[in-house]
Amino acid sequence: MQKILIIICLIVLPHVGFSQFQFHVNEMNKAINFYSADQAKPMTFFQPTGSLEQPINEFTLLKIRLALLGEISVATSSLGFNVNISCTENEECFSLLKHDSVSTPIPSNTFFFTNAKAANSFASNLAELALKFDAKLTHGKATLLDDGTKTDAINPVVKAKPKTEEIPEETEEPQKVELSKSTESRKPVQSKKKVEEKENDEDEVEKETPVKKSKVVAEEANQDAPPQELICKHLFAVIKSGKEQNFKDIEGTETNSERKINDSKLKIKGAKRNYLSWYKSKRAFLAEFKTSTEFELIAEEFGLLQTQLEDCLDGNWEDTDHSSDEIYANSTNEVKDVEYIHQSDKSLPHLRILIHTENGKHTLFIRIQ
């Protein structure tokens, strides 16, 4: 009888231990599945190696080594809530693994959520999981939001399934503004080609072929989501792509083979044109919002867009006004050029909002690089 009990223990106990680990992973994935702000994919847990893996796209995985996690904290933004994670000092707890066996280490990562309870649950369960692998977490736990939305299990609200329909899109033809590869000038935009002008181009509207919206877009439309929330959601998705993939995963149709310019699969709400180009020999995402010969009109739009962007960003983003830079010394108009840099996660791309003037026309756009 004693031998039988020993055999039963040997069989059952490992499964009990694994179920304790898996509970935390399930709660984290529940938060991701229902409340991810950038449509992140669920994670897979590997107990023998003490690691988590999350698909980024069909070619790349994000790997997390639990024992090397150092700090986990939750911060707020107007979109929702960010879980900021960094490694212990001089360690590499995150890595991007590609199918060609190339591994790229990154010192920190951020997960975006639209719900405070989900963000707290994700952070808390990740911390509990890491501690089981002797991680040396700051304060010995995750730093959560103290707003009454602690770490209870998440019970997502089930909404009626919205109907999807064919929705034709209309897109105003924007001015084609391309960026210079020059490394000698800090000027945000230098076009190597003159803007191709058409008669009455400001009034011309090009209708694109109707396309079927994804379920996510249809849900957003049916739920009457406020534009501000959509701007933030799309913005964070682009920032994450820039950090993890250098925008490779959002490259769309190539529109200029010579300069390697591509349409972007991700679109920022309100932008007339979203594409990937180059600035100072580095890949960059650009979103053009409006072009006009009236500078005052574009300057007003700049102020509105800047307010929206700042509402998306938490206190970790620091702004720098470039309007006094030497490159603008001969400018005849008021200069609008502001850059935002994340102070605690240097691996995040920089965000810049500016007005570019060429041939009497002023274009408002943002660049993420």
JOPE-V754405 format. One record per residue. N is the residue number from 1. RES is the residue in one small letter. PHI is phi in whole degrees, -180 to 180 (none if undefined). Layout:
# JOPE-V754405
n->N res->RES phi->PHI
n->N res->RES phi->PHI
This chain:
# JOPE-V754405
n->1 res->m phi->none
n->2 res->q phi->-63
n->3 res->k phi->-65
n->4 res->i phi->-64
n->5 res->l phi->-63
n->6 res->i phi->-63
n->7 res->i phi->-63
n->8 res->i phi->-61
n->9 res->c phi->-62
n->10 res->l phi->-63
n->11 res->i phi->-82
n->12 res->v phi->-82
n->13 res->l phi->-58
n->14 res->p phi->-59
n->15 res->h phi->-71
n->16 res->v phi->-64
n->17 res->g phi->-61
n->18 res->f phi->-64
n->19 res->s phi->-64
n->20 res->q phi->-67
n->21 res->f phi->-64
n->22 res->q phi->-65
n->23 res->f phi->-57
n->24 res->h phi->-65
n->25 res->v phi->-65
n->26 res->n phi->-61
n->27 res->e phi->-66
n->28 res->m phi->-64
n->29 res->n phi->-68
n->30 res->k phi->-64
n->31 res->a phi->-63
n->32 res->i phi->-66
n->33 res->n phi->-63
n->34 res->f phi->-100
n->35 res->y phi->-133
n->36 res->s phi->-66
n->37 res->a phi->-83
n->38 res->d phi->-126
n->39 res->q phi->58
n->40 res->a phi->-67
n->41 res->k phi->-96
n->42 res->p phi->-66
n->43 res->m phi->-102
n->44 res->t phi->-116
n->45 res->f phi->-101
n->46 res->f phi->-123
n->47 res->q phi->-64
n->48 res->p phi->-58
n->49 res->t phi->-101
n->50 res->g phi->59
n->51 res->s phi->-138
n->52 res->l phi->-119
n->53 res->e phi->-129
n->54 res->q phi->-131
n->55 res->p phi->-66
n->56 res->i phi->-93
n->57 res->n phi->-155
n->58 res->e phi->-70
n->59 res->f phi->-111
n->60 res->t phi->-136
n->61 res->l phi->-121
n->62 res->l phi->-98
n->63 res->k phi->-110
n->64 res->i phi->-119
n->65 res->r phi->-95
n->66 res->l phi->-61
n->67 res->a phi->-66
n->68 res->l phi->-102
n->69 res->l phi->-70
n->70 res->g phi->-113
n->71 res->e phi->-140
n->72 res->i phi->-130
n->73 res->s phi->-144
n->74 res->v phi->-111
n->75 res->a phi->-127
n->76 res->t phi->-104
n->77 res->s phi->-148
n->78 res->s phi->-67
n->79 res->l phi->-70
n->80 res->g phi->172
n->81 res->f phi->-146
n->82 res->n phi->-109
n->83 res->v phi->-102
n->84 res->n phi->-96
n->85 res->i phi->-129
n->86 res->s phi->-129
n->87 res->c phi->-86
n->88 res->t phi->-66
n->89 res->e phi->-57
n->90 res->n phi->65
n->91 res->e phi->-117
n->92 res->e phi->-121
n->93 res->c phi->-91
n->94 res->f phi->-116
n->95 res->s phi->-151
n->96 res->l phi->-100
n->97 res->l phi->-107
n->98 res->k phi->-103
n->99 res->h phi->-65
n->100 res->d phi->-88
n->101 res->s phi->74
n->102 res->v phi->-78
n->103 res->s phi->-118
n->104 res->t phi->-118
n->105 res->p phi->-76
n->106 res->i phi->-134
n->107 res->p phi->-81
n->108 res->s phi->-159
n->109 res->n phi->-155
n->110 res->t phi->-133
n->111 res->f phi->-113
n->112 res->f phi->-111
n->113 res->f phi->-132
n->114 res->t phi->-101
n->115 res->n phi->-137
n->116 res->a phi->-65
n->117 res->k phi->-63
n->118 res->a phi->-66
n->119 res->a phi->-63
n->120 res->n phi->-63
n->121 res->s phi->-64
n->122 res->f phi->-60
n->123 res->a phi->-64
n->124 res->s phi->-65
n->125 res->n phi->-70
n->126 res->l phi->-64
n->127 res->a phi->-63
n->128 res->e phi->-60
n->129 res->l phi->-66
n->130 res->a phi->-64
n->131 res->l phi->-64
n->132 res->k phi->-67
n->133 res->f phi->-110
n->134 res->d phi->64
n->135 res->a phi->-67
n->136 res->k phi->-95
n->137 res->l phi->-75
n->138 res->t phi->-59
n->139 res->h phi->66
n->140 res->g phi->73
n->141 res->k phi->-166
n->142 res->a phi->-80
n->143 res->t phi->-93
n->144 res->l phi->-101
n->145 res->l phi->-76
n->146 res->d phi->-95
n->147 res->d phi->-131
n->148 res->g phi->86
n->149 res->t phi->-105
n->150 res->k phi->-75
n->151 res->t phi->-116
n->152 res->d phi->-61
n->153 res->a phi->-59
n->154 res->i phi->-83
n->155 res->n phi->-119
n->156 res->p phi->-64
n->157 res->v phi->-77
n->158 res->v phi->-90
n->159 res->k phi->-103
n->160 res->a phi->-61
n->161 res->k phi->-68
n->162 res->p phi->-74
n->163 res->k phi->-82
n->164 res->t phi->-97
n->165 res->e phi->-149
n->166 res->e phi->-74
n->167 res->i phi->-123
n->168 res->p phi->-70
n->169 res->e phi->-106
n->170 res->e phi->-119
n->171 res->t phi->-127
n->172 res->e phi->-72
n->173 res->e phi->-68
n->174 res->p phi->-82
n->175 res->q phi->-70
n->176 res->k phi->-87
n->177 res->v phi->-109
n->178 res->e phi->-113
n->179 res->l phi->-102
n->180 res->s phi->-79
n->181 res->k phi->-92
n->182 res->s phi->-59
n->183 res->t phi->-102
n->184 res->e phi->-91
n->185 res->s phi->-112
n->186 res->r phi->-95
n->187 res->k phi->-63
n->188 res->p phi->-59
n->189 res->v phi->-138
n->190 res->q phi->-134
n->191 res->s phi->-85
n->192 res->k phi->-84
n->193 res->k phi->-120
n->194 res->k phi->-69
n->195 res->v phi->-66
n->196 res->e phi->-78
n->197 res->e phi->-102
n->198 res->k phi->-121
n->199 res->e phi->-66
n->200 res->n phi->56
n->201 res->d phi->-68
n->202 res->e phi->-73
n->203 res->d phi->-100
n->204 res->e phi->-84
n->205 res->v phi->-123
n->206 res->e phi->-101
n->207 res->k phi->-90
n->208 res->e phi->-88
n->209 res->t phi->-62
n->210 res->p phi->-56
n->211 res->v phi->-127
n->212 res->k phi->-84
n->213 res->k phi->-72
n->214 res->s phi->-71
n->215 res->k phi->-59
n->216 res->v phi->-63
n->217 res->v phi->-65
n->218 res->a phi->-64
n->219 res->e phi->-64
n->220 res->e phi->-61
n->221 res->a phi->-65
n->222 res->n phi->-70
n->223 res->q phi->-89
n->224 res->d phi->51
n->225 res->a phi->-64
n->226 res->p phi->-65
n->227 res->p phi->-54
n->228 res->q phi->-59
n->229 res->e phi->-65
n->230 res->l phi->-68
n->231 res->i phi->-59
n->232 res->c phi->-63
n->233 res->k phi->-61
n->234 res->h phi->-68
n->235 res->l phi->-61
n->236 res->f phi->-66
n->237 res->a phi->-65
n->238 res->v phi->-68
n->239 res->i phi->-60
n->240 res->k phi->-65
n->241 res->s phi->-62
n->242 res->g phi->-64
n->243 res->k phi->-70
n->244 res->e phi->-91
n->245 res->q phi->-128
n->246 res->n phi->53
n->247 res->f phi->70
n->248 res->k phi->-62
n->249 res->d phi->-76
n->250 res->i phi->-112
n->251 res->e phi->-68
n->252 res->g phi->-104
n->253 res->t phi->-63
n->254 res->e phi->-75
n->255 res->t phi->-106
n->256 res->n phi->-148
n->257 res->s phi->-69
n->258 res->e phi->-68
n->259 res->r phi->-101
n->260 res->k phi->58
n->261 res->i phi->-100
n->262 res->n phi->-128
n->263 res->d phi->-64
n->264 res->s phi->-101
n->265 res->k phi->-73
n->266 res->l phi->-92
n->267 res->k phi->-120
n->268 res->i phi->-88
n->269 res->k phi->-53
n->270 res->g phi->96
n->271 res->a phi->-78
n->272 res->k phi->-80
n->273 res->r phi->-147
n->274 res->n phi->-126
n->275 res->y phi->-154
n->276 res->l phi->-113
n->277 res->s phi->-136
n->278 res->w phi->-134
n->279 res->y phi->-142
n->280 res->k phi->53
n->281 res->s phi->66
n->282 res->k phi->-123
n->283 res->r phi->-67
n->284 res->a phi->-145
n->285 res->f phi->-97
n->286 res->l phi->-128
n->287 res->a phi->-129
n->288 res->e phi->-92
n->289 res->f phi->-106
n->290 res->k phi->-161
n->291 res->t phi->-130
n->292 res->s phi->-157
n->293 res->t phi->-84
n->294 res->e phi->-94
n->295 res->f phi->-64
n->296 res->e phi->-60
n->297 res->l phi->-65
n->298 res->i phi->-67
n->299 res->a phi->-64
n->300 res->e phi->-66
n->301 res->e phi->-64
n->302 res->f phi->-58
n->303 res->g phi->-61
n->304 res->l phi->-67
n->305 res->l phi->-67
n->306 res->q phi->-61
n->307 res->t phi->-62
n->308 res->q phi->-63
n->309 res->l phi->-65
n->310 res->e phi->-67
n->311 res->d phi->-68
n->312 res->c phi->-78
n->313 res->l phi->-90
n->314 res->d phi->-84
n->315 res->g phi->-68
n->316 res->n phi->-79
n->317 res->w phi->-93
n->318 res->e phi->-109
n->319 res->d phi->-99
n->320 res->t phi->-130
n->321 res->d phi->-88
n->322 res->h phi->-98
n->323 res->s phi->-65
n->324 res->s phi->-97
n->325 res->d phi->-63
n->326 res->e phi->-60
n->327 res->i phi->-65
n->328 res->y phi->-100
n->329 res->a phi->-58
n->330 res->n phi->-101
n->331 res->s phi->-70
n->332 res->t phi->-94
n->333 res->n phi->-112
n->334 res->e phi->-61
n->335 res->v phi->-92
n->336 res->k phi->-124
n->337 res->d phi->-160
n->338 res->v phi->-128
n->339 res->e phi->-116
n->340 res->y phi->-120
n->341 res->i phi->-128
n->342 res->h phi->-74
n->343 res->q phi->-84
n->344 res->s phi->-99
n->345 res->d phi->-123
n->346 res->k phi->-70
n->347 res->s phi->-80
n->348 res->l phi->-73
n->349 res->p phi->-62
n->350 res->h phi->-83
n->351 res->l phi->-118
n->352 res->r phi->-135
n->353 res->i phi->-117
n->354 res->l phi->-157
n->355 res->i phi->-113
n->356 res->h phi->-107
n->357 res->t phi->-114
n->358 res->e phi->-154
n->359 res->n phi->54
n->360 res->g phi->79
n->361 res->k phi->-116
n->362 res->h phi->-115
n->363 res->t phi->-118
n->364 res->l phi->-94
n->365 res->f phi->-153
n->366 res->i phi->-119
n->367 res->r phi->-127
n->368 res->i phi->-117
n->369 res->q phi->-151
